[in-house]
Amino acid sequence: MDSMLPLALQKIQNEYVLFGVTGFVCLTAFVGLILVPAVGSYGRIWEKAVAGLLSIFVLAALIVIGVVLGLVVVLKYNTLLDFVHRF
């Protein structure tokens, strides 16, 4: 079965597939829960364009918050682990 797959697909590990699926789910949630209602709330073309642009800023802010929280967890992992083990 492995010989039938292209070489590029044989090297994909489970983590990358998981990250890809998670990214797709998050992007789909963003489009469905933030972008579509924001654009649908306005009637004029320029209003829809501005709502879409502002929604992209919201997406950027969510990404920055996620990266910062991830860095805090990675950099302070031992401190957080000691804090959790106290309880």
N, C-alpha and C positions, 0 to 999 in steps of 0.2 A: 504494500500500500504506500510506503514511503517513497518508493521510486516513481510513483505516478504523480506526486506533488512537485510543483516547481521548486527549485532550490531556495528561492526567497521565502516561500511558505513553510519550508521545513525548519527554518531557523527561528520562527516566531514562538516566543515562550508564552506561557499562560498569563503572566503579568501584563504583557503588552496587549493581549486580547481583552483582558479585564479592564485595563485603563482605556482602551478604545471604546468599549461598550459603555463604560461609565461616562466618558466624555460625550458620547452620542446622546445618552439619556439626559445628561445635564443640559446640553444644547437644545434638545427637543423640549425640555421643561421650560427653558428660558423663552423659546419662541412661542410656546403655547400659553404660558402664564404671564409673560411680560410684554413681548413684542406685539403679538396679535391684538390683545386688548388695547394697547396704547395706540397703535396705528388705526384700529377700527373705531376709535372714539372721535375721530376727526373726519371732516368731509372734504376739505380742500387738499389738493395735492401737496402744497408746501407745508401745510400743517402735519400731514402724514409723514413727510420727509423729516421734519424736525422731531416728531415723536419717535421715529425710528432712530434718529441720531442720538437723542437723549437716552433711548433704551440701550444703545451701544455703550454709552457712558455708564449706565447701571451695570451692564455686564462686566465692563472693565473694573468697576469698583468691587464687584463680587469676586472677581478673579484675584485682585490685589488682597482682599481680606483673606481669601483662602490660602494664598501663598504666605502671607504673614503668619497666620495661625499655624500653618504647616512648619514654617521655620522655627517658630517658638517651640513647638512640640519636639522637633528634631534637636534643637540646640539645648533645650532644658529638659531632656528626657529623663536623666537621672534624678533631677530635683523633683520632677512630677511623679516619678516612680516611688521615691521616698515619701512623698506627701500622701500618695494613695495607700501605701503600706502602713501608714500610721493608723488608719481606720480599720 
